[in-house]
Amino acid sequence: MLEFRTQGYNGYSVKYSPFFDSRIAVAASANFGLVGNGRVYILGLTPNGIVVEKWFDTQDSLFDTTWSESHENQLLAASGDGSVKLFDITLSQFPIQSWQEHAREVFSVHWNLVGKDTFLSSSWDGTIKIWNPNANASLTTLPTHSCTYSAEFSPHSPSILSSVSSDSHLRVFDLRTPASASNHLTMNIPIHTPPKPRMGAAAPVGVPPSEALTHDWNKYRDTIIATAGVDRLIRTFDIRAPAAGPIAVLSGHEYAVRRITWSPHLSDILLSASYDMTCRVWTDGSAMGVGSVRQENMVQDDPMVYGGGKEMGSMGRHTEFVTGVDWCLFGAEGWCASTGWDERVLVWDCRAIMQ
């Protein structure tokens, strides 16, 4: 396990470069993001440990970062002052572009994985904005009418994107639809919908709505999205059946789940980071032979667990809230990085903790 200390800055987001297996970006904030500066670190993984290649300081806290999909030296940062900043790591200490349209904190940024020519930002002001890095103003604004903690483009389509927000709903937008009345909104799924009753078991009780903090598209199954948030549960949904409720519910975290990400190598594995100071690896039970008999015919011990998924392992080396986690796209399939409020970035192999 490699470790790096972001001295004086509490980590909020960590992302592996899509171009280099040894480069990581970390967005961090002074004073836990409540007040003060932000800093984005560019870290290099070397045989001698983790070294800082560069950093950029900002006037306000930074809550998320994402690498450009079209330029290996550029990355975005989401700022607490409502701005989105684009940095080039070959240039000096200032951003090469800054867009100031959001009225509240920007909490997520995500580059279009298929089109590669646009990116999005989502904010506490209840909007998602789509941008072109060469344009001075946003291309489209999509209202969600609630604090939007996480938004992403689908990895399977350049025009489909999704978000989760404080109103406990998963929204899917398709930019190919007419903007007219619904602002490209094609689906609005209540995350707290209970799963459909299992044979031989009592119908699941309703779950009160709670803030959804994170979500991610499965990299292999193009209709599967996982969500998680304040109620500590990770759920997976199939957008082909939006009214059916979750197809898997994964229980185990003791506090809110701050970030989840599907594996880029395996279709059923996901990684989560939580305020309980752990990162956990899960299978959703969809892999061949996992839980297929049990989920239909047997009553499980925990009424909240559904769909045959289970926790595969837990990493508890962080000593504060874990806020960011990401998989390495290259090499062996288990390497990942995590960051948190303990001012640390850890790079580790999740295969070492899987049972």
ChimeraX attribute file (.defattr): number of C-alpha atoms within 10 A of each C-alpha:
attribute: neighborCount
match mode: 1-to-1
recipient: residues
	/A:1	11
	/A:2	14
	/A:3	16
	/A:4	16
	/A:5	15
	/A:6	24
	/A:7	11
	/A:8	14
	/A:9	25
	/A:10	31
	/A:11	35
	/A:12	30
	/A:13	28
	/A:14	29
	/A:15	25
	/A:16	24
	/A:17	23
	/A:18	18
	/A:19	16
	/A:20	13
	/A:21	14
	/A:22	14
	/A:23	20
	/A:24	25
	/A:25	25
	/A:26	29
	/A:27	31
	/A:28	32
	/A:29	30
	/A:30	22
	/A:31	15
	/A:32	19
	/A:33	21
	/A:34	11
	/A:35	13
	/A:36	16
	/A:37	19
	/A:38	28
	/A:39	25
	/A:40	30
	/A:41	21
	/A:42	22
	/A:43	20
	/A:44	18
	/A:45	16
	/A:46	11
	/A:47	7
	/A:48	7
	/A:49	12
	/A:50	20
	/A:51	15
	/A:52	15
	/A:53	13
	/A:54	16
	/A:55	16
	/A:56	17
	/A:57	17
	/A:58	19
	/A:59	14
	/A:60	22
	/A:61	31
	/A:62	35
	/A:63	27
	/A:64	30
	/A:65	28
	/A:66	25
	/A:67	24
	/A:68	26
	/A:69	22
	/A:70	16
	/A:71	12
	/A:72	14
	/A:73	15
	/A:74	19
	/A:75	23
	/A:76	28
	/A:77	34
	/A:78	28
	/A:79	31
	/A:80	29
	/A:81	17
	/A:82	22
	/A:83	21
	/A:84	29
	/A:85	20
	/A:86	21
	/A:87	22
	/A:88	19
	/A:89	20
	/A:90	9
	/A:91	12
	/A:92	12
	/A:93	14
	/A:94	15
	/A:95	20
	/A:96	13
	/A:97	15
	/A:98	16
	/A:99	16
	/A:100	14
	/A:101	14
	/A:102	23
	/A:103	15
	/A:104	18
	/A:105	24
	/A:106	31
	/A:107	26
	/A:108	29
	/A:109	27
	/A:110	25
	/A:111	27
	/A:112	25
	/A:113	19
	/A:114	15
	/A:115	16
	/A:116	14
	/A:117	16
	/A:118	24
	/A:119	23
	/A:120	23
	/A:121	30
	/A:122	34
	/A:123	29
	/A:124	24
	/A:125	18
	/A:126	19
	/A:127	23
	/A:128	27
	/A:129	20
	/A:130	21
	/A:131	22
	/A:132	16
	/A:133	17
	/A:134	9
	/A:135	11
	/A:136	12
	/A:137	14
	/A:138	18
	/A:139	12
	/A:140	15
	/A:141	16
	/A:142	18
	/A:143	17
	/A:144	24
	/A:145	13
	/A:146	17
	/A:147	23
	/A:148	30
	/A:149	25
	/A:150	29
	/A:151	29
	/A:152	26
	/A:153	27
	/A:154	24
	/A:155	20
	/A:156	19
	/A:157	14
	/A:158	18
	/A:159	17
	/A:160	19
	/A:161	24
	/A:162	23
	/A:163	27
	/A:164	32
	/A:165	27
	/A:166	22
	/A:167	17
	/A:168	23
	/A:169	24
	/A:170	27
	/A:171	19
	/A:172	22
	/A:173	21
	/A:174	19
	/A:175	17
	/A:176	10
	/A:177	13
	/A:178	11
	/A:179	13
	/A:180	8
	/A:181	7
	/A:182	12
	/A:183	17
	/A:184	19
	/A:185	22
	/A:186	14
	/A:187	16
	/A:188	18
	/A:189	20
	/A:190	18
	/A:191	27
	/A:192	21
	/A:193	19
	/A:194	20
	/A:195	22
	/A:196	14
	/A:197	13
	/A:198	17
	/A:199	12
	/A:200	10
	/A:201	12
	/A:202	10
	/A:203	13
	/A:204	14
	/A:205	12
	/A:206	10
	/A:207	12
	/A:208	11
	/A:209	16
	/A:210	18
	/A:211	21
	/A:212	31
	/A:213	26
	/A:214	27
	/A:215	28
	/A:216	25
	/A:217	24
	/A:218	24
	/A:219	20
	/A:220	16
	/A:221	12
	/A:222	15
	/A:223	15
	/A:224	16
	/A:225	21
	/A:226	24
	/A:227	28
	/A:228	29
	/A:229	27
	/A:230	20
	/A:231	20
	/A:232	21
	/A:233	21
	/A:234	28
	/A:235	25
	/A:236	23
	/A:237	23
	/A:238	18
	/A:239	19
	/A:240	10
	/A:241	12
	/A:242	15
	/A:243	16
	/A:244	15
	/A:245	20
	/A:246	27
	/A:247	22
	/A:248	25
	/A:249	25
	/A:250	23
	/A:251	20
	/A:252	15
	/A:253	22
	/A:254	14
	/A:255	17
	/A:256	21
	/A:257	29
	/A:258	25
	/A:259	26
	/A:260	28
	/A:261	23
	/A:262	25
	/A:263	22
	/A:264	18
	/A:265	17
	/A:266	15
	/A:267	16
	/A:268	20
	/A:269	22
	/A:270	23
	/A:271	23
	/A:272	26
	/A:273	28
	/A:274	27
	/A:275	21
	/A:276	19
	/A:277	23
	/A:278	24
	/A:279	27
	/A:280	22
	/A:281	24
	/A:282	22
	/A:283	21
	/A:284	25
	/A:285	22
	/A:286	17
	/A:287	15
	/A:288	8
	/A:289	9
	/A:290	17
	/A:291	16
	/A:292	15
	/A:293	10
	/A:294	12
	/A:295	19
	/A:296	16
	/A:297	12
	/A:298	12
	/A:299	15
	/A:300	15
	/A:301	7
	/A:302	8
	/A:303	14
	/A:304	17
	/A:305	20
	/A:306	26
	/A:307	23
	/A:308	23
	/A:309	24
	/A:310	21
	/A:311	19
	/A:312	17
	/A:313	17
	/A:314	21
	/A:315	17
	/A:316	13
	/A:317	13
	/A:318	20
	/A:319	14
	/A:320	19
	/A:321	23
	/A:322	31
	/A:323	28
	/A:324	28
	/A:325	27
	/A:326	25
	/A:327	25
	/A:328	25
	/A:329	19
	/A:330	17
	/A:331	9
	/A:332	10
	/A:333	16
	/A:334	19
	/A:335	18
	/A:336	20
	/A:337	24
	/A:338	27
	/A:339	33
	/A:340	30
	/A:341	26
	/A:342	21
	/A:343	22
	/A:344	22
	/A:345	28
	/A:346	19
	/A:347	23
	/A:348	18
	/A:349	18
	/A:350	21
	/A:351	14
	/A:352	13
	/A:353	13
	/A:354	15
	/A:355	9
